[in-house]
Amino acid sequence: MAAPQEVRVTGDWCANDRLWVDIQTAIFPAEREAAAVEETAQMCILADVEPGTRVLDLCCGPGRHAVEFAKRGCAVTGVDLTQPYLEHARQRAKAAGVQIELVHEDMRRFVRPEAFDLITNLYSSFSYFEDPEDDLLAIKNIWRSLAPGGLLVMDLMGKEVVAAMFQQRNWQQLPDGTLWLEERAILDGWRRIRNRWTIIRDGRSVQHVLEHTLFSGQELQQLLERGGFEEVALCGEFDGSQYDETSERLVAVARKQS
């Protein structure tokens, strides 16, 4: 086997399409695809979603949740920086017989003032940026894009969750035979985490190195409040359950005041 080809993509690594194509089967296995149906159903209850609700799926990826919202009669816009994922989302929508608007854009630039009733940012699609001011900018853009009374649902791996389940390395074999090795290092006193992902597929080995910020529940709440939100609840699931020591995710639910 050839020596690994290392692709270092710190900084704006989220803009690297090659990375996301390399890991698509790893981060979107069949069970995660299927889970989007129930997750969307729970969010519809959490946010009182009904037909006609204007939904923005920010960092929509291959459209798992965007299409599910559209199937429930919502007017859906999906925004993502990875063009191949948007193409996948377009094909998924066509197969489901629904229409969604898909936009190729960075969350630091996408703003539509008061255009949406619900904005979702799911599956740790936040905290990518090296400059903390970019995180705040993205939150302010979300706040501006929500209609008065609108809701943000943000799902990520809280710092408390990462600390409880931290492993320095692990590997798995995916259903298509791909080997995926993950190596992790905590940086800056638990402010950030570095991941080295080694993907071995069809006799080739490629490495991607990336970093992102870790937010505790309190830190995320404070950031949302700095961005304009006054009502912020921290949950452990999309069903609104409490965020505590048993939680496996951090789900922030923030409302823009009317």
Secondary structure by P-SEA (a helix, b strand, c coil): ccccccccccccccccaaaaaacccccccaaaaaaaaaaaaaaaaaaccccccbbbbccccccaaaaaaaaaccbbbbbbccaaaaaaaaaaaaaacbbbbbbbcccccccccccccbbbbccccccccccaaaaaaaaaaaaaaccccbbbbbbcccaaaaaaccccbbbbbcccbbbbbbbbbbcccccbbbbbbbbbcccbbbbbbbbbbbbcaaaaaaaaaaacccbbbbbcccccccccccccbbbbbbbccc
